[in-house]
Amino acid sequence: MKKVIKQLEERNLDGLFLVDYANIRYMSGFTNADSYILITKEKQYFLTDYRYSEQAEKECKGFEVITVDREEKPLEQVILEIADSTGLKNIGFEENHIVFQLLEKLRGAMPRIEFVPTNGIVESLRYIKTNKEIDYIQTAASIADKAFDQILDTLKPGMTELEAAWKLETFMREFGADSSAFQTILISGQKTSLPHGIPSRKKIEKGDLVTIDFGALVEGYRSDMTRTIVVGKPDEKQKKIYAIIQEAQEQGLQSARAGRTGKEVNEEVMKIISGYGYIEFAGKGLGHGVGLDIHELPFMNKTCGDELKENCVVTIEPGIYIPYWGGVRIEDIIAVKNGPCKVLSNSPKELISI
């Protein structure tokens, strides 16, 4: 909170209005939905409705919890009363997250208040993870590892992608996940050329590549891992493409260390894929940050100037996606260190045939 208030002072802002779920949870510890935060230099306010006010009183230490009522005391009236009582002249808002309708409602109710767009104030604090945050992500990754081991014994030809995805998510719950970290990607055959394909009623067939991109959620923190397997005996092209991605992914793990930019790590990985003649089929990015959101800073690609810092948590996930043939992706989640990174996901990476 002190760091946020310091940024308000540096930007000449009297207050900051938060609407993003992950940022609200990070600042307050609140673990539910439908809430807002207003931060001023003197005091912090947590705004929610009657469904969550009791929970907020228990979880949001250091905040004054105010109950919002859509009919009797709507959000804009609550903020106006705070602004009038504290003398706020301007309020920063999260330009990447606020709904336009809400912003217009606030401006209409408070014409004397200047609403100033801001970006990344809280996200900059979330960039480097604490040891506790890394422990949560490690636990989530370990649950995903166990679930992957189970799905290898379960998945078989004739099962649909949706059936397999549901079983995988069930395994994660059984091993202690609060839920899936995101919608599971479990696709097969030619569909594996789709980086973010959606599981369907397509049956998994012998000879198919199967891409499994999934993660577990633990205490609000997420893991992210991808493995590509083959049903039956792999053909020569499948083995070739897999070997390229395995080499490229290993290069990414070796290159990702504190002090390097996302662009530099991406270039070293793409150089390997380019050397084998498949750069036109490579994905546009190497990886991304993970934490309370499944996709957060830094985004590691050819334009990423963000410097990796110790205890950033990112993915390394090169892929080759060939339309109407299929694709291969291998992804691990890592904690960046000054030396070699710490790999948090530990499922095997040799080409697995089932």
C-alpha positions, 0 to 999 in steps of 0.5 A: 500500500505504501508503494501504491501511495508513493506512485499516487504522489509521483503522479499527482493523483489524490486517489486510485479506483481499482476494478480488476479482480486480481489487483483487488485481491492482491491489495486487499486479500479479498477472495470473492467477486463484485467489489471495488477499492478506492485508495487515498493517501490517508485511507483505503476503502473497500466497496462491495454489496451486502452479499460480501460485506461480512466476508470483506470485514474479515479478510480486508484488514486496513480497509474501511468496508462500505456496503454498496446498494444499487437502489439506495446507495449506488457505487457512484454515490458512495465514491462521491461522498468519499471524495467530498469528505476527503477533498479529492480533486482527481481519481486515477482509474485502471484504463485496461480494466474499467467498463466504459459504462461505469466510467461514464456513470462516475463522471456524470455523478462527479463532474468536479472530479477529474478521472485520470487513466492509469496503467500498471500501478498495481501490476508493477508490484505483482511483477516480482513474486514473494516466496509465499506466492511462488509456493502457491504456484509450485503447489499448483504446478505439482498438482498438475504434474500428478494429474498429467500422470493420471491422464496418461493412464486414462486417455485412450483412442475413442475417448472424446477431447471433452471427456479427456479434458473433464477427467484431467480437471477432475484429477486436479480437483482430487489432488487438491486444486481449488479449480482449473487455472483456465479453460483446459486445452486438450485437442487432437489430430490436425486440431493441434495446429491451433495454439488455443484450440477448444476441446470438442466431441472429436474422438481421439484416434490412433496416430493423433498428436494430442496437445494438453495445455492446463493448470491448477488454481491454488489460493488464487494462484495459477500454474500453466503447463503444456505437453504434447503426446502421440497416440500409438507409434509416432511417425517420422515427421511427428518425431522430427517436429517434437525434437525441434521443440524439445531443443528450443524449449530447453534453450529457453530454460537455459536462457531465462535468467535475471537481467535478460529481456524477454526479447533476448530470450525469445530470439535465442529460442526462435533462432533454433526453430529458424535453423530447422526451417520452421520459423514461419510455423512458430508461434508469435511469443515464447511465454508470459508471466503467471500469477493471480492472472494466467497471462500477466507481465512480462509477455516474452516476444520479439518486442518485449523490452521488459527485464526478467527479474529474480522471482518473476514467474514466467512460462517457456512454451515454444511451439510449431503449428502447421495448418492441416497437419498439427502442432507441437508445444512444450511448456514449463512454468519457471521462477526466474533466478540470477542463475539457472531458473527454477522449473516449477513443472516437472512432468516428463518431456520426452515424446510419450506414446500411449 
